Amino acid sequence: MRTGMAPLPVSYQQAFEQLLKAASARGGEAIVLRGHEAQFFTKGARIARRPTFLELRGSVVNLQAHGQGCNLVELDPVEFEHEALAREGESLEHSTGVAF
């Protein structure tokens, strides 16, 4: 749908909070981040600085079931965002053939 409005950026902080809520609803105490995808869309030819779509994939972990033998590292969403935005983006433009 084309509205003529510029797409709004998403927040890594809010995405991590949603992931944590989903894990808590399943009885988990921690999340192992298994995947991350960010897409950047802009209006016109401008370069997007922040993602407009963000997908985080993770596994819920119940620490009490594993006892003291489970070593997990806490991720800071702000630091993760800075690292993710500093990486080189992968172009996903694909040609679908001849346009008429």
C-alpha positions as CSV (number, residue, x, y, z in Angstrom):
1,M,0.0,0.0,0.0
2,R,1.4,3.4,-1.0
3,T,0.5,6.2,1.4
4,G,3.1,8.7,0.3
5,M,4.4,8.8,3.9
6,A,8.0,8.0,4.8
7,P,8.2,4.6,6.7
8,L,8.8,4.9,10.4
9,P,12.0,3.4,12.0
10,V,11.7,0.6,14.5
11,S,13.4,0.4,17.9
12,Y,15.8,-2.4,18.9
13,Q,14.9,-1.7,22.5
14,Q,11.2,-2.3,21.9
15,A,12.0,-5.4,19.8
16,F,14.0,-6.9,22.7
17,E,11.2,-6.0,25.1
18,Q,8.7,-7.8,23.0
19,L,11.0,-10.9,22.7
20,L,11.4,-10.9,26.5
21,K,7.6,-10.7,27.1
22,A,7.1,-13.6,24.7
23,A,9.7,-15.6,26.6
24,S,8.2,-14.8,30.0
25,A,4.8,-15.8,28.7
26,R,6.3,-19.3,28.0
27,G,7.9,-19.6,31.4
28,G,11.4,-18.7,30.2
29,E,13.9,-16.7,32.1
30,A,16.4,-16.0,29.3
31,I,16.5,-15.9,25.5
32,V,19.3,-17.2,23.3
33,L,19.3,-14.8,20.3
34,R,19.6,-17.1,17.2
35,G,18.9,-14.7,14.3
36,H,18.5,-11.1,13.4
37,E,17.2,-9.5,10.3
38,A,16.8,-5.8,9.6
39,Q,15.3,-4.2,6.5
40,F,15.7,-0.6,5.5
41,F,13.1,1.2,3.4
42,T,13.0,4.9,2.5
43,K,10.9,7.3,0.5
44,G,12.7,8.4,-2.6
45,A,16.4,7.8,-3.0
46,R,17.5,8.7,0.6
47,I,19.7,6.3,2.5
48,A,17.9,4.8,5.6
49,R,19.9,5.1,8.8
50,R,17.6,3.0,11.0
51,P,15.7,-0.2,10.1
52,T,12.0,0.0,9.3
53,F,11.5,-3.7,9.8
54,L,13.2,-5.8,12.4
55,E,13.0,-9.5,13.2
56,L,14.7,-11.2,16.1
57,R,14.6,-15.0,16.5
58,G,15.5,-16.6,19.7
59,S,15.1,-19.7,21.9
60,V,13.5,-19.5,25.4
61,V,15.7,-20.9,28.2
62,N,14.6,-21.9,31.6
63,L,17.7,-21.5,33.8
64,Q,16.4,-23.3,36.8
65,A,16.1,-26.5,34.8
66,H,19.8,-26.3,33.9
67,G,21.1,-25.4,37.4
68,Q,24.4,-23.5,37.7
69,G,26.1,-25.0,34.7
70,C,24.6,-22.6,32.1
71,N,26.7,-19.6,31.3
72,L,24.8,-16.9,29.5
73,V,25.9,-13.4,28.5
74,E,23.4,-10.5,28.8
75,L,23.0,-8.4,25.6
76,D,22.6,-4.7,25.7
77,P,20.0,-3.7,23.1
78,V,21.6,-0.3,22.5
79,E,25.1,-1.9,22.0
80,F,23.6,-4.6,19.7
81,E,21.9,-1.9,17.6
82,H,25.2,0.0,17.2
83,E,27.0,-3.2,16.1
84,A,24.2,-4.3,13.8
85,L,24.0,-0.9,12.1
86,A,27.8,-0.7,11.7
87,R,27.9,-3.9,9.6
88,E,27.9,-3.9,5.9
89,G,24.3,-4.4,4.6
90,E,23.5,-7.1,2.1
91,S,21.6,-6.0,-1.0
92,L,18.5,-8.1,-1.6
93,E,17.4,-6.6,-4.9
94,H,16.4,-9.3,-7.3
95,S,15.5,-8.8,-11.0
96,T,12.2,-10.5,-11.9
97,G,12.6,-10.1,-15.6
98,V,11.6,-7.5,-18.2
99,A,9.2,-4.7,-17.2
100,F,6.7,-3.5,-19.7
